[in-house]
Amino acid sequence: SWASRGLGDVYKRQPTEFNVTIENISAAPITLNNVQVSCGCTTPKFQANAVIAPGQKTTVTLGFNGASMGNFTKNATIFLSDNLIKTVNFHGVGVQ
């Protein structure tokens, strides 16, 4: 889903990760070109230039360093071939 995803409580100094699954629902192959994040506290893991065949899936893992306190919202922008750009948002609450 490209919608906002809730992480719930994220403990300070305890990094967390979650996966975003990308499925190619088109009739042609697409390429995962890049993933850009909104700040240095978020790290993406993905296979650059991965070709996703029709009906196939790939995963982008987003890590968050857990240093924020209180409510937070972050995002990652996923760049695919044919100028397809999607943004995924995630939010949570940083706690001690």
C-alpha angles and dihedrals in degrees: 000000000000092000126102116291124207119222095183116208115004114192118228114259091010108107118214134196137200134184129238113201118211117199123191105226094171128095093243134061117265130199128226099224105174148336120218122190130208097238145003091262090073122068124191124210116195143133105261115224092011110167112222113202121215109286093013129115138215132187133231114196116208118200124197120197097219096226096123122098121209127005118349137178123193135171143202126205116214117206118204132175122281090041092288109157125180130179125208120196127201131185140181146143122273110220136177 
